[in-house]
Amino acid sequence: MFVYAPKELGVSVEYLRGLPQLTVPLPSRKELCLFSLRPVTHSVGDLMEQIRSEDRGIDRVVLKTIDGTRIAASNTIESLMEQDFDLVINDVSYRVTSPPRERISREEMERLSDVQNLVMQLYEALHVGEHQLKKERHLMAKLEQLQSQILPLEQKKNLVMAGAERKTATMTWIGLALMGVQFGALARLTWWEYSWDIMEPITYFVTYGTSIACFAYYVLTKQEYVLPDVRDREYLLQFHKKAKKVGMNVAEYNRLQNSIAQVENDLKRLRDPLRVHHPPTGTKPFDPADMGSCGDHQLVATSLWNRTQLRLQNLLRTSKPQ
């Protein structure tokens, strides 16, 4: 059985700046204690823990509805304050009357939403274009700086590429010449010096030796012996060898190339009219300080500014209480 406390010793609730203030009598100290609660982030369990921490003589704190149903500790304070409830401290039950809260009507919320949307559109019209142009200038300056940094490396790269290409082509022609010499030597030995009966096992071992050489290439490089791949690998080896000789930092060059590609991609996205509001070419963003100047663009901007001001005044006038 629970004993209901007198009304003068009961629990009171009032809202201060939108937050519920709960006044609870502490049984051990015989004094009132004020608890400030946050409707959304605080839960019933937080309230019970705060009450226990203020008075160590409290053994049991339970919250129940008017009909005696226990309220779970996971419920929020906002849902708790929607109706009256009982606060049970030890064996004493306090009836808590939730004060009514002022709620905004649907019409007022729609007016406030219209005002908010209008302010957002106005802010966008006055600032987004300027911010976009500043961002574009910043990216252009960064792009110019990166291009100036990569220019010396680009010149060295062209020099190294030309040398690596010449070296690779020379080795390719040398390989073709050696194959021609091998063919001529075998033909000479087969038809002039000796006979096919003597040269047949020799050509077999030459062919088998070539297969061994291809397999050795695979063992050393972990790549199949395909002529285009062999040429590309030789080109890369010559490129890095010559780059090290002329003092070219390949890692720095690749980093600058990636940075330039990223900046160019950002510029492309910034100038894409489907992603951001980009002004047409040849126009400048609207500035209210330039309303007195002449020109078709300024006349259109002034008309838009006047219509926006008139609509904002009408919305503010209708949102005032009658």
C-alpha positions as CSV (number, residue, x, y, z in Angstrom):
1,M,0.0,0.0,0.0
2,F,1.2,3.5,-0.9
3,V,0.4,6.6,1.1
4,Y,-0.5,9.7,-1.0
5,A,1.2,12.8,0.3
6,P,-0.7,16.0,0.9
7,K,-1.0,18.5,-1.9
8,E,1.2,21.1,-0.1
9,L,4.0,18.5,0.0
10,G,3.4,17.2,-3.5
11,V,5.5,17.4,-6.7
12,S,5.1,20.4,-9.0
13,V,6.1,20.8,-12.6
14,E,6.5,24.0,-14.5
15,Y,8.1,24.9,-17.8
16,L,10.9,27.4,-17.9
17,R,12.3,28.4,-21.3
18,G,10.8,25.3,-22.8
19,L,12.4,22.9,-20.2
20,P,10.3,21.1,-17.5
21,Q,11.3,22.0,-13.9
22,L,10.4,19.3,-11.5
23,T,10.2,20.1,-7.8
24,V,10.5,17.0,-5.5
25,P,10.4,16.8,-1.7
26,L,13.3,14.8,-0.3
27,P,12.2,12.5,2.5
28,S,15.5,12.5,4.5
29,R,16.3,16.2,4.4
30,K,12.7,17.4,4.5
31,E,13.4,20.0,1.8
32,L,12.4,20.6,-1.8
33,C,14.8,19.9,-4.7
34,L,14.5,21.3,-8.2
35,F,15.4,19.1,-11.2
36,S,15.9,20.5,-14.6
37,L,15.1,18.0,-17.4
38,R,15.6,17.9,-21.1
39,P,12.5,16.5,-22.8
40,V,14.3,14.7,-25.7
41,T,17.7,13.5,-24.3
42,H,16.7,12.7,-20.8
43,S,14.7,9.6,-19.9
44,V,12.7,8.4,-17.0
45,G,15.7,6.4,-15.8
46,D,17.8,9.5,-15.7
47,L,15.2,11.2,-13.5
48,M,15.1,8.3,-11.1
49,E,18.9,8.3,-10.9
50,Q,19.0,12.0,-10.2
51,I,16.5,11.7,-7.4
52,R,18.4,8.8,-5.8
53,S,21.7,10.7,-6.0
54,E,20.3,13.7,-4.2
55,D,19.0,11.7,-1.2
56,R,20.8,8.6,-0.2
57,G,17.9,7.7,2.1
58,I,15.7,6.9,-1.0
59,D,15.6,3.2,-1.6
60,R,12.9,3.0,-4.3
61,V,11.7,5.4,-7.0
62,V,8.9,4.3,-9.3
63,L,6.8,6.3,-11.9
64,K,3.3,5.0,-12.7
65,T,0.4,6.2,-14.7
66,I,-2.9,7.3,-13.1
67,D,-4.3,3.8,-13.5
68,G,-1.3,2.1,-11.8
69,T,0.7,1.0,-14.8
70,R,4.5,1.2,-14.3
71,I,6.4,3.5,-16.7
72,A,9.5,2.1,-18.2
73,A,12.9,3.7,-17.5
74,S,13.6,4.0,-21.2
75,N,10.7,6.4,-21.9
76,T,11.6,9.9,-22.6
77,I,10.7,12.9,-20.5
78,E,8.7,14.3,-23.4
79,S,6.4,11.3,-23.5
80,L,6.1,11.4,-19.6
81,M,4.9,15.0,-19.6
82,E,2.1,14.3,-22.0
83,Q,-0.2,13.2,-19.2
84,D,-0.5,13.1,-15.4
85,F,1.5,10.5,-13.5
86,D,2.3,9.2,-10.0
87,L,5.8,9.5,-8.5
88,V,6.4,6.9,-5.8
89,I,9.4,7.6,-3.5
90,N,9.9,4.8,-1.0
91,D,6.3,4.2,0.3
92,V,4.9,7.7,-0.5
93,S,3.1,8.4,-3.7
94,Y,3.0,11.9,-5.2
95,R,0.4,12.9,-7.9
96,V,2.1,15.0,-10.6
97,T,-0.1,17.1,-12.8
98,S,1.6,17.9,-16.1
99,P,1.0,21.6,-17.1
100,P,-0.3,22.3,-20.5
101,R,2.2,23.2,-23.2
102,E,1.7,25.8,-25.8
103,R,1.8,24.2,-29.2
104,I,2.2,25.9,-32.5
105,S,-0.8,25.5,-34.8
106,R,-0.5,24.1,-38.3
107,E,-1.1,27.4,-39.9
108,E,1.6,29.1,-37.9
109,M,4.1,26.3,-38.7
110,E,3.3,26.7,-42.4
111,R,3.9,30.5,-42.1
112,L,7.2,29.9,-40.3
113,S,8.2,27.4,-42.9
114,D,7.4,29.8,-45.7
115,V,9.5,32.5,-44.0
116,Q,12.3,30.1,-43.5
117,N,12.3,29.0,-47.1
118,L,12.2,32.6,-48.3
119,V,15.1,33.5,-46.1
120,M,17.1,30.6,-47.4
121,Q,16.3,31.5,-51.0
122,L,17.3,35.1,-50.3
123,Y,20.5,34.1,-48.6
124,E,21.3,31.8,-51.5
125,A,20.6,34.5,-54.1
126,L,22.9,37.0,-52.3
127,H,25.8,34.8,-51.2
128,V,26.0,31.5,-53.1
129,G,27.1,33.1,-56.3
130,E,29.8,35.1,-54.6
131,H,31.0,32.1,-52.6
132,Q,31.1,30.0,-55.8
133,L,33.2,32.6,-57.6
134,K,35.6,32.8,-54.6
135,K,35.9,29.1,-54.6
136,E,36.5,29.0,-58.3
137,R,39.3,31.7,-58.0
138,H,40.8,29.7,-55.2
139,L,40.9,26.5,-57.3
140,M,42.2,28.4,-60.3
141,A,45.1,29.9,-58.2
142,K,45.8,26.4,-56.8
143,L,45.8,24.9,-60.3
144,E,48.2,27.6,-61.5
145,Q,50.5,26.9,-58.5
146,L,50.5,23.2,-59.2
147,Q,51.2,23.7,-62.9
148,S,54.1,26.0,-62.1
149,Q,55.5,23.3,-59.8
150,I,55.1,20.5,-62.3
151,L,56.5,22.4,-65.2
152,P,60.2,21.7,-64.5
153,L,59.4,18.0,-63.8
154,E,57.3,17.9,-67.1
155,Q,60.4,19.1,-69.1
156,K,62.6,16.4,-67.4
157,K,59.9,13.8,-68.0
158,N,59.7,14.6,-71.8
159,L,63.5,14.3,-71.9
160,V,63.5,11.0,-70.0
161,M,60.6,9.6,-72.1
162,A,62.5,10.4,-75.4
163,G,65.6,8.7,-74.1
164,A,63.8,5.6,-72.8
165,E,61.9,5.3,-76.1
166,R,65.1,5.5,-78.1
167,K,66.8,2.9,-75.9
168,T,63.8,0.5,-76.1
169,A,63.5,0.8,-79.8
170,T,67.3,0.2,-80.2
171,M,67.1,-3.0,-78.1
172,T,64.1,-4.1,-80.1
173,W,66.0,-3.7,-83.4
174,I,69.0,-5.5,-81.9
175,G,66.8,-8.4,-80.9
176,L,65.5,-8.6,-84.5
177,A,69.0,-8.4,-85.9
178,L,70.2,-11.3,-83.6
179,M,67.3,-13.4,-84.7
180,G,68.2,-12.7,-88.3
181,V,71.8,-13.7,-87.7
182,Q,70.7,-16.9,-86.0
183,F,68.5,-17.8,-88.9
184,G,71.3,-17.1,-91.4
185,A,73.9,-19.1,-89.4
186,L,71.6,-22.1,-89.2
187,A,70.7,-21.9,-92.9
188,R,74.4,-21.7,-93.8
189,L,75.3,-24.7,-91.7
190,T,72.3,-26.7,-93.0
191,W,72.7,-26.2,-96.8
192,W,76.4,-25.4,-97.2
193,E,78.6,-26.6,-94.4
194,Y,76.8,-29.6,-93.1
195,S,73.5,-31.5,-93.9
196,W,70.1,-31.6,-92.3
197,D,70.9,-34.9,-90.5
198,I,73.6,-33.1,-88.6
199,M,71.8,-29.8,-87.9
200,E,68.4,-31.3,-86.9
201,P,69.4,-32.1,-83.3
202,I,71.2,-28.7,-83.1
203,T,68.1,-26.8,-84.1
204,Y,66.0,-28.9,-81.6
205,F,68.3,-27.8,-78.8
206,V,68.3,-24.2,-80.0
207,T,64.4,-24.3,-79.9
208,Y,64.4,-25.9,-76.5
209,G,67.0,-23.4,-75.2
210,T,64.7,-20.6,-76.3
211,S,61.8,-22.2,-74.4
212,I,64.0,-22.4,-71.3
213,A,64.9,-18.7,-71.7
214,C,61.2,-17.7,-71.9
215,F,60.5,-19.8,-68.7
216,A,63.4,-18.1,-67.0
217,Y,61.9,-14.7,-67.8
218,Y,58.7,-15.8,-66.2
219,V,60.5,-17.0,-63.1
220,L,62.4,-13.8,-62.7
221,T,59.7,-11.3,-63.5
222,K,56.5,-13.2,-62.6
223,Q,55.1,-12.1,-66.0
224,E,54.2,-14.1,-69.1
225,Y,56.6,-13.6,-72.0
226,V,54.4,-11.5,-74.3
227,L,56.2,-9.2,-76.6
228,P,54.2,-6.0,-75.9
229,D,54.5,-6.6,-72.1
230,V,58.2,-7.2,-72.5
231,R,58.6,-4.0,-74.4
232,D,56.6,-2.0,-71.8
233,R,58.7,-3.5,-69.0
234,E,61.9,-2.6,-70.7
235,Y,60.6,0.9,-71.3
236,L,59.7,1.4,-67.6
237,L,63.2,0.1,-66.5
238,Q,64.9,2.6,-68.9
239,F,62.6,5.4,-67.8
240,H,63.3,5.0,-64.1
241,K,67.0,4.6,-64.7
242,K,67.3,7.8,-66.8
243,A,64.9,9.7,-64.4
244,K,67.3,8.8,-61.5
245,K,70.3,9.9,-63.6
246,V,68.8,13.4,-64.5
247,G,67.4,13.9,-60.9
248,M,63.7,13.6,-61.6
249,N,61.5,12.8,-58.6
250,V,58.9,10.4,-60.1
251,A,56.9,10.2,-56.8
252,E,56.6,14.0,-56.6
253,Y,55.6,14.1,-60.2
254,N,52.8,11.6,-59.7
255,R,51.6,13.5,-56.6
256,L,51.4,16.7,-58.5
257,Q,49.6,15.0,-61.3
258,N,47.0,13.6,-58.9
259,S,46.6,17.0,-57.3
260,I,46.0,18.6,-60.7
261,A,43.5,16.0,-61.7
262,Q,41.6,16.5,-58.4
263,V,41.5,20.3,-58.8
264,E,40.3,20.0,-62.4
265,N,37.6,17.6,-61.3
266,D,36.5,20.1,-58.6
267,L,36.4,22.9,-61.1
268,K,34.3,20.7,-63.4
269,R,31.8,19.9,-60.6
270,L,31.7,23.6,-59.6
271,R,30.9,24.7,-63.1
272,D,28.3,22.0,-63.7
273,P,24.9,23.7,-63.8
274,L,23.2,20.5,-62.8
275,R,25.0,20.3,-59.5
276,V,25.3,23.9,-58.3
277,H,23.7,27.2,-59.2
278,H,26.3,28.6,-61.6
279,P,25.6,32.1,-63.1
280,P,25.7,32.3,-66.9
281,T,28.9,33.3,-68.6
282,G,29.4,37.1,-68.8
283,T,27.2,37.9,-65.7
284,K,28.2,38.8,-62.2
285,P,26.5,37.9,-58.9
286,F,23.8,40.2,-57.7
287,D,24.8,42.8,-55.0
288,P,22.1,45.0,-53.4
289,A,24.7,47.8,-53.1
290,D,24.8,48.1,-56.9
291,M,21.0,48.6,-57.2
292,G,21.5,52.1,-58.4
293,S,23.6,51.3,-61.4
294,C,22.2,50.8,-64.9
295,G,21.9,47.7,-67.1
296,D,19.5,45.0,-67.8
297,H,21.0,42.7,-65.2
298,Q,20.7,45.3,-62.5
299,L,17.1,46.0,-63.4
300,V,16.2,42.3,-63.2
301,A,18.1,42.0,-59.9
302,T,16.3,45.0,-58.5
303,S,12.9,43.6,-59.4
304,L,13.7,40.3,-57.8
305,W,14.9,42.1,-54.6
306,N,11.7,44.2,-54.4
307,R,9.5,41.2,-54.9
308,T,11.4,39.3,-52.2
309,Q,11.1,42.2,-49.7
310,L,7.3,42.5,-50.4
311,R,6.7,38.8,-50.0
312,L,8.7,38.8,-46.7
313,Q,6.7,41.7,-45.3
314,N,3.4,40.0,-46.2
315,L,4.5,36.8,-44.5
316,L,5.6,38.6,-41.4
317,R,2.4,40.6,-41.2
318,T,0.2,37.5,-41.5
319,S,2.2,35.7,-38.9
320,K,1.6,38.3,-36.2
321,P,-1.2,37.4,-33.6
322,Q,-4.5,39.0,-34.4
